Amino acid sequence: MMEPPVLPASVLDHSGLLTGIEAELHTLIEELAPPPPAARGRGARPVLPAMALWTGMLVCVLRGFSTQLALWRLLAVHGLWGRTFEVGQGAIYDRLERGTTVPLESLFVRVSQVLHERLAPYVDHTLAPFATEVMAIDETVLEKVLTLLPALREKRGRALLPGKLATVFDLRRQQWCRAQVIEDVNEREKLHARDLVEGIPAGSLILCDLGYFAFAWFDDLTHAGYWWISRLHSKVTYEVVHTFYMEDDVSDQLVWLGTYRADQAGEMARLVSFPVGAHTQSYLTPTEGSGCSIPPCCRCTRSRGSMRDAGISSLPLNS
């Protein structure tokens, strides 16, 4: 039996972990950085290149800095990896305010591509080995931003929240693949589900939360050639077609979702249930093959917890 890959011991040494991450980021940025700009003159490039600005912000995140002033000190006073930039505090504020996020998004994409390649030796192919990839999709409301950003601290009510983040997480590599900002916090997850899975190769296993629970969505995933796992909604009715196994709190059954034809799913699903602590959890998967049986389903749902552990913290850059 294949064993999950073991991470290097250095990863478990938290004392030097952040230093190592920053050193790795430095190496990545050197590989990605464009050649130095030519001498300044008419139509010259900005004194502070976009790559330096956004890289400086990433370093601030790693070092625990949380203000625009700290970003200016890093770039203009202490220097970013041995290089300083002759800019005033106002220049940093102006660039952040009037600049677009396109350079930052491009930087994230390029760094993610390099990390995807470097994580290859540590990919856990023992997790759902029948699937091409194993991805989890989820959304998080940016509620924490209300307590961090001074401009939003006095605002109240869900409608005043600054939006939410829809994400795709690679469970085998433990890497974020995609993050999409949704301005309307009240938009339902189902509206963006198809956008999130676009580009994920067929044959992949997709884990989705209850916010994405919809019969049509499950049918679309099945028809597109995806495996999928979803928790069973407590209010959903179903009709048992066949029972593969049932003993104590463990069961494996074929079901039709929706008791009445008017609201019935287009395809049968597989319903597996097993105890998790003091509770019994029930999950739905496609019926094709035996890949999403109880053991892989149980392990994949446990691995999905790593997506929550990875977390996304908001960085307020205020003076």
C-alpha positions as CSV (number, residue, x, y, z in Angstrom):
1,M,0.0,0.0,0.0
2,M,1.3,3.4,-0.8
3,E,2.1,5.6,2.1
4,P,1.5,9.4,2.2
5,P,4.6,11.5,1.5
6,V,6.5,12.8,4.6
7,L,7.4,16.4,4.7
8,P,11.0,17.5,5.5
9,A,11.8,17.8,9.2
10,S,12.6,21.5,8.7
11,V,8.9,22.2,8.0
12,L,8.2,21.2,11.6
13,D,10.8,23.6,13.1
14,H,8.5,26.6,13.7
15,S,11.4,28.7,15.0
16,G,12.9,29.1,11.6
17,L,9.9,28.4,9.5
18,L,9.0,32.0,8.7
19,T,12.6,32.8,7.9
20,G,12.7,29.9,5.5
21,I,9.4,30.9,3.9
22,E,10.8,34.4,3.3
23,A,14.0,33.1,1.9
24,E,12.0,30.9,-0.5
25,L,9.9,33.8,-1.5
26,H,13.1,35.8,-2.2
27,T,14.3,33.0,-4.5
28,L,10.9,32.9,-6.3
29,I,10.8,36.6,-6.8
30,E,14.3,36.7,-8.2
31,E,13.2,34.0,-10.8
32,L,10.1,36.0,-11.7
33,A,11.4,39.6,-11.5
34,P,11.7,41.4,-14.9
35,P,15.1,43.0,-15.8
36,P,16.0,46.3,-14.1
37,P,14.4,49.3,-15.7
38,A,16.5,51.6,-17.9
39,A,17.8,55.0,-16.8
40,R,15.1,57.4,-15.9
41,G,14.2,60.1,-18.4
42,R,11.1,61.3,-20.3
43,G,8.3,58.8,-19.8
44,A,10.5,56.9,-17.2
45,R,9.1,54.1,-15.2
46,P,8.0,54.7,-11.5
47,V,10.8,54.8,-8.9
48,L,9.0,52.0,-7.1
49,P,8.3,49.1,-9.5
50,A,5.0,47.3,-9.0
51,M,6.9,44.1,-8.3
52,A,8.7,45.7,-5.4
53,L,5.5,47.2,-4.0
54,W,3.5,44.0,-3.9
55,T,6.5,41.8,-2.9
56,G,7.1,44.2,0.0
57,M,3.5,43.7,1.0
58,L,3.9,40.0,1.0
59,V,7.0,40.3,3.2
60,C,5.0,42.5,5.6
61,V,2.5,39.7,5.9
62,L,5.2,37.2,6.7
63,R,6.8,39.5,9.3
64,G,3.5,40.3,11.0
65,F,3.4,44.0,9.9
66,S,0.0,45.5,9.4
67,T,0.3,49.2,8.4
68,Q,1.2,51.1,5.3
69,L,3.8,52.9,7.4
70,A,5.5,49.6,8.0
71,L,5.5,48.9,4.3
72,W,7.1,52.3,3.6
73,R,9.8,51.6,6.3
74,L,10.6,48.3,4.8
75,L,11.0,49.7,1.2
76,A,12.6,53.1,1.9
77,V,14.4,52.7,5.3
78,H,15.4,49.1,6.1
79,G,15.4,47.9,2.5
80,L,13.8,44.9,0.8
81,W,16.5,42.2,0.6
82,G,19.3,44.7,0.4
83,R,17.7,47.3,-1.8
84,T,16.0,50.5,-0.8
85,F,13.7,52.8,-2.8
86,E,13.8,56.6,-2.5
87,V,10.1,57.2,-2.0
88,G,8.2,59.2,0.6
89,Q,5.3,57.8,2.7
90,G,2.8,59.6,0.5
91,A,4.0,57.7,-2.5
92,I,3.2,54.4,-0.9
93,Y,-0.2,55.5,0.1
94,D,-0.9,57.0,-3.4
95,R,0.2,53.9,-5.2
96,L,-1.9,51.6,-3.0
97,E,-5.0,53.9,-3.5
98,R,-4.8,54.6,-7.2
99,G,-3.1,51.4,-8.4
100,T,-5.0,48.3,-9.5
101,T,-4.6,44.8,-8.1
102,V,-3.6,43.4,-11.5
103,P,0.1,43.3,-10.7
104,L,-0.6,41.6,-7.4
105,E,-2.9,39.1,-9.0
106,S,-0.3,38.3,-11.7
107,L,2.4,37.9,-9.0
108,F,0.2,35.4,-7.1
109,V,-0.5,33.4,-10.2
110,R,3.2,33.2,-11.1
111,V,4.3,32.3,-7.6
112,S,1.5,29.7,-7.4
113,Q,2.7,28.1,-10.6
114,V,6.2,27.8,-9.3
115,L,5.0,26.4,-5.9
116,H,2.8,23.9,-7.8
117,E,5.9,22.5,-9.4
118,R,8.0,22.5,-6.3
119,L,5.3,20.7,-4.3
120,A,5.4,17.8,-6.7
121,P,7.5,15.5,-4.5
122,Y,5.0,16.0,-1.6
123,V,1.8,15.4,-3.5
124,D,-0.3,12.9,-1.6
125,H,-1.4,10.5,-4.3
126,T,-2.8,8.1,-1.6
127,L,-5.7,10.5,-1.2
128,A,-8.5,9.3,-3.5
129,P,-6.0,7.6,-5.9
130,F,-8.9,7.0,-8.4
131,A,-9.2,10.7,-9.1
132,T,-7.2,13.0,-11.3
133,E,-7.1,15.8,-8.7
134,V,-8.7,16.3,-5.3
135,M,-10.1,19.8,-4.9
136,A,-12.3,21.5,-2.2
137,I,-14.4,24.6,-3.0
138,D,-15.8,26.9,-0.3
139,E,-16.6,30.5,0.5
140,T,-15.9,32.6,3.6
141,V,-17.5,35.9,4.5
142,L,-15.0,38.7,5.1
143,E,-16.6,39.6,8.4
144,K,-13.2,39.9,10.2
145,V,-12.4,42.9,8.0
146,L,-15.0,44.9,9.8
147,T,-13.0,44.7,13.1
148,L,-9.7,45.3,11.4
149,L,-10.3,48.3,9.1
150,P,-11.0,51.6,10.9
151,A,-13.3,52.8,8.0
152,L,-15.6,49.8,8.6
153,R,-15.6,49.5,12.4
154,E,-18.7,51.5,12.9
155,K,-20.7,49.7,10.2
156,R,-23.3,47.1,11.2
157,G,-25.4,44.6,9.4
158,R,-24.7,41.9,6.8
159,A,-25.4,44.2,3.9
160,L,-22.4,46.3,5.0
161,L,-19.9,43.5,4.9
162,P,-17.1,44.0,2.4
163,G,-17.9,40.8,0.5
164,K,-16.8,37.3,0.6
165,L,-14.1,35.0,-0.8
166,A,-14.8,32.0,-3.0
167,T,-11.8,29.6,-3.1
168,V,-10.5,26.4,-4.6
169,F,-8.0,24.3,-2.5
170,D,-5.9,21.4,-3.7
171,L,-6.1,18.8,-0.9
172,R,-3.2,16.7,-2.3
173,R,-0.8,19.6,-2.4
174,Q,-2.3,21.6,0.4
175,Q,-2.2,24.6,-1.8
176,W,-4.7,27.4,-2.6
177,C,-5.4,27.3,-6.4
178,R,-7.9,30.1,-6.9
179,A,-9.5,32.9,-4.9
180,Q,-12.4,35.0,-6.2
181,V,-13.7,38.1,-4.4
182,I,-17.5,38.4,-4.5
183,E,-18.7,41.9,-3.6
184,D,-22.3,41.0,-2.8
185,V,-22.1,39.0,0.4
186,N,-25.7,37.9,0.0
187,E,-25.1,36.1,-3.3
188,R,-25.7,32.4,-3.1
189,E,-22.8,30.1,-3.4
190,K,-24.5,28.2,-6.2
191,L,-24.2,31.2,-8.6
192,H,-20.4,30.9,-8.6
193,A,-20.0,27.2,-8.3
194,R,-19.5,26.6,-12.1
195,D,-16.9,29.4,-12.3
196,L,-14.9,27.8,-9.5
197,V,-14.6,24.4,-11.1
198,E,-13.8,25.7,-14.5
199,G,-10.4,24.5,-15.5
200,I,-10.3,21.6,-13.1
201,P,-9.6,18.5,-15.2
202,A,-12.3,15.9,-15.7
203,G,-12.0,12.8,-13.5
204,S,-11.2,15.0,-10.5
205,L,-12.8,14.7,-7.1
206,I,-14.6,17.9,-5.9
207,L,-15.6,18.3,-2.3
208,C,-18.3,21.0,-1.7
209,D,-20.0,22.3,1.4
210,L,-23.7,22.5,2.0
211,G,-23.9,26.0,0.5
212,Y,-23.4,24.4,-2.9
213,F,-26.1,21.7,-2.3
214,A,-28.4,21.5,-5.4
215,F,-29.6,18.5,-7.4
216,A,-28.9,20.2,-10.8
217,W,-25.3,21.1,-9.6
218,F,-24.7,17.4,-8.7
219,D,-26.1,16.2,-12.1
220,D,-23.9,18.8,-13.9
221,L,-20.8,17.6,-12.1
222,T,-21.6,13.9,-12.9
223,H,-22.3,14.7,-16.6
224,A,-19.0,16.6,-16.8
225,G,-17.1,13.6,-15.6
226,Y,-16.3,14.7,-12.1
227,W,-16.3,12.8,-8.9
228,W,-17.9,14.8,-6.0
229,I,-18.6,14.5,-2.3
230,S,-21.2,16.6,-0.5
231,R,-22.7,16.5,2.9
232,L,-26.4,15.4,3.0
233,H,-28.7,18.3,3.7
234,S,-30.9,17.6,6.8
235,K,-34.1,18.7,5.0
236,V,-33.6,16.7,1.8
237,T,-35.9,13.7,1.2
238,Y,-34.7,10.6,-0.6
239,E,-35.7,7.1,-1.6
240,V,-33.4,4.2,-1.0
241,V,-33.0,2.1,-4.2
242,H,-30.4,-0.4,-2.9
243,T,-28.4,-1.1,0.2
244,F,-24.8,-2.3,-0.1
245,Y,-24.0,-2.3,3.6
246,M,-25.7,-1.4,6.8
247,E,-24.5,-2.1,10.3
248,D,-24.7,0.1,13.5
249,D,-24.1,3.7,12.3
250,V,-22.3,2.7,9.1
251,S,-24.2,2.4,5.8
252,D,-23.7,2.5,2.0
253,Q,-26.8,2.9,-0.2
254,L,-28.0,4.0,-3.6
255,V,-30.7,6.7,-3.4
256,W,-32.9,8.9,-5.5
257,L,-32.7,12.5,-4.1
258,G,-36.2,14.0,-3.8
259,T,-39.2,11.9,-3.0
260,Y,-41.4,13.5,-5.6
261,R,-40.7,13.5,-9.3
262,A,-41.3,17.3,-9.5
263,D,-38.2,18.0,-7.4
264,Q,-36.2,14.8,-8.0
265,A,-32.5,14.7,-9.1
266,G,-31.7,13.6,-12.6
267,E,-29.2,11.0,-11.5
268,M,-29.1,8.5,-8.6
269,A,-26.5,9.1,-5.9
270,R,-24.6,7.1,-3.4
271,L,-25.3,7.8,0.3
272,V,-22.6,6.8,2.8
273,S,-22.9,7.3,6.5
274,F,-20.3,6.7,9.3
275,P,-19.7,8.0,12.8
276,V,-17.5,11.0,13.4
277,G,-16.9,11.4,17.2
278,A,-20.3,11.3,18.9
279,H,-22.2,12.1,15.7
280,T,-23.1,10.3,12.4
281,Q,-22.2,12.1,9.2
282,S,-23.9,11.4,5.9
283,Y,-22.3,12.2,2.5
284,L,-23.5,12.0,-1.1
285,T,-21.3,10.8,-4.0
286,P,-21.8,9.7,-7.6
287,T,-22.9,6.1,-8.3
288,E,-20.4,5.3,-11.0
289,G,-17.6,2.8,-9.9
290,S,-16.5,2.1,-6.3
291,G,-14.1,5.0,-5.8
292,C,-16.2,7.0,-3.4
293,S,-17.0,4.2,-1.0
294,I,-16.8,4.7,2.8
295,P,-13.0,4.6,3.4
296,P,-11.9,7.2,0.8
297,C,-15.0,9.4,1.5
298,C,-14.1,9.3,5.2
299,R,-10.5,10.3,4.6
300,C,-11.3,13.0,2.1
301,T,-13.7,14.7,4.4
302,R,-11.1,14.7,7.1
303,S,-8.5,16.1,4.8
304,R,-10.9,18.9,3.9
305,G,-10.5,20.2,7.4
306,S,-7.0,21.3,6.4
307,M,-8.6,23.9,4.1
308,R,-10.1,25.5,7.2
309,D,-6.8,25.2,9.1
310,A,-4.9,26.9,6.3
311,G,-7.3,29.9,6.7
312,I,-7.2,33.3,5.0
313,S,-6.4,36.2,7.1
314,S,-7.1,39.8,6.0
315,L,-4.2,42.3,6.0
316,P,-5.3,45.8,6.8
317,L,-2.7,48.3,5.6
318,N,-3.5,51.5,7.3
319,S,-1.2,54.3,8.6
